């Protein structure tokens, strides 16, 4: 994920959240956001943490 703008990526994930329905899609995005969480500035971590929680909740109900 080098060269990724964390602001833009987190915004993209939040806008696409409703489109993520399959387990594999959700797991892929969840892995990416969890990785990003480790390398982003602290001021973005709250947003990333919220998205991680939402993705985990969607994963419980995924097909």
C-alpha positions in Angstrom: 0.0 0.0 0.0 2.9 2.3 -0.5 2.0 5.6 -2.0 -1.5 5.5 -0.7 -3.0 8.7 0.6 -4.5 7.6 4.0 -7.0 10.4 4.1 -8.4 9.5 0.6 -8.3 5.7 1.3 -10.2 6.0 4.6 -12.8 8.2 2.9 -13.1 5.7 0.0 -13.7 2.9 2.4 -16.3 4.8 4.3 -18.1 5.7 1.0 -18.0 2.0 -0.2 -18.9 0.4 3.1 -22.5 -0.4 1.9 -21.1 -2.1 -1.2 -19.0 -4.6 0.8 -21.0 -7.7 1.2 -18.9 -10.7 0.6 -16.6 -12.1 3.2 -13.6 -11.9 1.0 -14.2 -8.3 0.1 -14.7 -7.3 3.7 -11.6 -9.3 4.9 -9.4 -7.7 2.2 -10.5 -4.1 3.1 -10.3 -4.9 6.9 -6.7 -6.2 6.4 -5.8 -3.0 4.5 -7.3 -0.6 7.1 -5.7 -2.5 10.0 -2.3 -2.3 8.2 -3.0 1.4 7.5 -3.9 2.0 11.2 -0.3 0.9 12.2 1.4 3.5 9.9 -0.9 6.5 9.9 -0.6 9.6 12.0 -2.4 9.5 15.4 -5.0 12.1 14.2 -6.3 9.6 11.7 -6.3 6.6 14.0 -9.8 7.3 15.5 -11.3 7.3 12.0 -9.5 4.1 11.1 -10.5 2.5 14.4 -14.2 3.3 13.7 -14.0 1.8 10.2 -12.3 -1.3 11.6 -15.2 -1.7 14.1 -17.8 -1.3 11.3 -16.0 -3.7 9.0 -15.8 -6.3 11.8 -19.5 -6.0 12.4 -20.2 -6.4 8.7 -17.9 -9.4 8.6 -20.1 -11.2 11.2 -23.1 -11.0 8.8 -21.2 -11.6 5.6 -22.0 -14.4 3.2 
